[in-house]
């Protein structure tokens, strides 16, 4: 809640300056401004601002009140300096670019070569003092540009009538590479080192290769099961052929090594018994054998008859 408002319509971004450390610590989006002319006596209005009736009336002092509705509130991990912000400029082009190389601006900052020619034109209209109430600044969508549109040789003439580098000097190359980076709109921390970018690309290629076999969720499930020791790689699959010495006539006659087709694969869990270890088929888990006492009691498990009794 304030007694004044900016001369612009919402939505607009606001940056938060903290007096204690002299830094810009965060930002928010003002998406609505509500005007109140009851001079602090609108209960719904001042309660929305978490103010008491007395405080609202004392603050209003017979003045109109403006409620700023805040959204997208954000506190920076690393506070920013005031000089990183540029004051709103009346010379800016419609597209937001700076025409400083073509107009007389008191905020132009030049870096001169030894022969007197201009090397760099830079805007010096940055914030140096903390604002009183507020002030207008250019929106900080990316880091401050050091380059702008135009021909480098026209912006920073070197003084030679004939270019000794055939128009491709090292300064021009640096300028063009910096301009290409700034045109991308990336902040320095958003640009990955080449080695890290290659590592990420390689990992993505490996993941894509694995996903051609099964989904990512299934891969994750198998990886977690393997970590818990619940994954076994079988030596064969149903339909494969295995060979072993085979007997007929109740194992009296050996007919030698013969091929056999695998028709089913079953697994067992082993638990210690009184005399020998007991093998329990996995398909009996949840039927006759349970993983918790509560499940066994709830199912009222009864020992199976005959040879299927699991006696431990």
Beta strands, then each sheet from edge to edge (+ up, - down):
strand 1: 12-18
strand 2: 23-36
strand 3: 65-80
strand 4: 108-112
strand 5: 118-123
strand 6: 241-248
strand 7: 253-261
strand 8: 268-271
strand 9: 278-281
sheet 1: 1+ 2- 3+
sheet 2: 4+ 5-
sheet 3: 6+ 7-
sheet 4: 8+ 9-
end
